[in-house]
Amino acid sequence: MTYGIRDPHGASRSVAYLMLAGAPFVFVTCLVTHPPAIVLLPVAVTCVFLAVGGWLCWARPHVLPGFTWLIVPILCAALITGLNLVTHDASTGAQLFYLWPALYSANFLSRRLIYLCLAAVSAGGAITVFSVGADTAGADWTAMVLAVTMIVVVVYTLRERADKLRRVLEGQALADPLTGLANRRSFDDELARAGAGAIRAGTPLALVTIDLDHFKAINDTWGHAIGDRALQAVGAAMGAVARDEDLAARLGGDEFVMLLHADQTGALRVAEALRTAVGEISTLPGGPPSLSIGIAVLPDDADTVEGLVAASDAALYEAKTNGRDRIACLALPLS
């Protein structure tokens, strides 16, 4: 993510909270504590802008251009600087408002935009403290920049750790723990997405359903540990023959599927490659397992994803009833 927003919904909500809370705060602090008429117009305009902008960010974030969430911390830093200059306030309390754009960028933006935001905050703080002319301007500005930078580093580090943990958990939720292939949940999601895309574009989508022949006999003869090794070996073979755009999944037990962006000829080619790869397995005491495979293609064999699943299951049943250890495409069984 060189230039991008990490969580658009969270970013829009964060901006909305700030602006809706900022409108009355600016009104009270600027007009009540600094009543001279000279600040009336800019403060009134600022309050209206904050209120309207906050409502848009809350209720209609989609009407705002995408780059809004990228530049908002820079605009916020500029707004804080302007209000501090209007009110001649360079106190610690006034400088603390720079924490919002810094925290926003650390939580939602890329590293380069974080650097840009820190530069804007540092520049705004410098303009304020040196314009007001406090005796401790240099020390105050340095302390503010260091504090904001350290907070940003901590928040960004925590964000990276949280993102890494989320990716690990997502991977675990979508992967079969035994074989490392996609699990049923992942397959169902991809089938719905790919099926809709194939129907819309008119391109073929093949579903290959695979069963290990006599898997119960493997478990009964050699034990469940060898049965697990057989499943892992078949899963590894599926991963080896699948292309990057294809999906190989274990649905449970000895049932596997492959979702291929291919027509029947391409699906048959992959299925034959899988049988060859499984036939070369030499690490199992009972020899390589045989496979029964059923193939169906959208839109040739079905016009919906539900129909595609039913057609592939019917082809698998045909392969089993015709002697197992073979591939079947509905009415076209192949040994």
C-alpha positions, 0 to 999 in steps of 0.5 A: 500500500504505497498510497492508499487507505487501510479501512475506508469505513473506519476512516470516514467514521473517524473523520465524522466523529472529529468534525461533529465534535469539533464544530461545537468545541470550536464555537465555544472555545473561540467565541466564548474565550476569545470574544473579539468580533475579528474572529467571528466570521472565520470561526463561524465559517469553520464551525459550519464547515465542520458540521456539514463535513461531519454529516457528509462523512457520517451519512454520505461518505460515498459522495466524497472523492476517494482522495478525501480520506488521504488528504484529511489529516493534512487539512486537519493540521492546517485547520488546527494551525489556523485556529491556533494563529487566530486565537494566538494560542500556542499552549500545550493544550492547543498543540495536543490537537495535532495528535488527531491527524497524527493518530489518524494517519498512523491508523489508516494511511500508508507509511509515506503518507504518515511521513507527510502528515508528520511533516505537516504537523511539525510545520504547523506547530512551528508556525504557531509557536514561533509566530506567537513568540513564546520564550520557550518556542523552540523547546515547546516545538521540539517536545511536541514533535518528539511526542507526536512522532513517538506516539505515531511509531507506537500506534503504527507498530501495533497496527502492523502486529494486528494486521499480521495476526488478522492475516494469520487468522484469516488464513487459518479460517479458510484453509484445511488444517490437514492438507493446507488446501482451501476448506469448504468455506473458502470453496463456497465463497470462491464458487459463488464469486467465480460462478457469477463471473463466468455466467456474466462473461460467458466463459467456462468454469469447470468443477472437478469432484474427487474421491479417494477410492476405498479410503475406509479400507486404508484407515482400517488396514494401515491406521488413521495416521497413514490415512492422513498421510494419504490425504496430505499426499493427494492434497499436495498433488492437487496443489502441484497441478492447479494453476494460480487462478484455480482453486483446490480444496478439501471439503471434508473426509476424502472428498476434494474439489478443484475449481478450474477456469477451463472448458471440459478439455482443459479440465480433463487434462488437469484431472489426468495430470492429477491421476498421474501425480497421485500414481507416482506417490511412493511414500505410502505403505499400501501404494498410491491411492486411486481416485474417482473423478467427476467433471462438470462445466458451466455452462455446458452441463449447468446454468447455475452454480448449484446445478454445476455442483449437482452435475459434478456430483452426478459425474463422480457417482458415474465414475464410482458405479463404473468401477472407480479409478476413473474420470467421468464427464456425465455421459462420457466416462473415461478410464 
